[in-house]
Amino acid sequence: MGGFGSNIKAIRAASDQGVKRFVYISTADFGVVNYLLQGCNIGKRAAETELLTRFPFGGVILRPGFFYGTRRVGSPLEMVI
């Protein structure tokens, strides 16, 4: 799921269909990077608010520090150790 409110639409659709639990993968807070990705973070926080409103006892928000993938954005923890 991605931009332009699709995360919120997915949360609302799940709630409307009677889904009991919803796990949402958001983003971690990283100071300066938050400023650079301001639009993305505003959307993620809006989706988190919607999730906690629609699923007050069954909503889970994960904020991982980084993901593995084909696009290199940061250094994995293994490089630090």
N, C-alpha and C positions, 0 to 999 in steps of 0.2 A: 504494500500500500504506500501511497506517497502523498504528494502535495495537493493543494487546493481543496482541503477539507475531506479528503477521502478517508483518512483515519477516523475522523469524527463520524462520517457516514457509516463506516464499518461498525463502530461501537454502537451507534444508534440502531442499526439494523439487527445486530446481535441481541440487544436489549429488547427490541420490539418483538423478536421471535422467541423470547423466553429463555435465552441462553443464561445459565447460572454463573459461569465464570468466564473472565476475559483476561488474557495476558497480553500486555502491550509492551513492545520493545521500544524504548525511547532513546535519549542520548544523555551522556554524562555531562556535567558542567566543567568547562575548562577555561575559565578566565577570558583571555584575549580571543581564543578561538570562538567563544560564544558571540563576541561582537562581530566577527567575520561571518558567522553563520546565523546571524540574528533572525532572519526570516524563517529559517528551518526550525530554530529553537522556539520561536513564538508559536508556530504550528504544533510542535511537539507538546509544549506546555498546555496549549488549548485542548489537545486530545487527552492529556492526562487529567485535566479538570473534568472533561466530559465523562471519562471513564470512572472517576471517583464519584461523580454525580449519579451515573446510571447503574454502577456496580459498587455500592458502598461497602458490601461485605464479600464480594466475589471478584473484585478487580485487583490485578497485580500489575505493577509497573516495574519493569527491569530497565536499569540504566547502565549498560556495560561500558567499560572504559574504551575498548577498541574491538574491532572485528578483523578476522582474517579474510582476505579476499584478493582479487587481482589488482586492485588499485592501492598503491602504497601512500598512506597519509601520515602515519606516525611510526614510531619504532615499537615493535612488540617487546613485551617484558623480558623475553629470553635474551634479547640483545643487551639488556642492562645487567643481567646476572653474570 
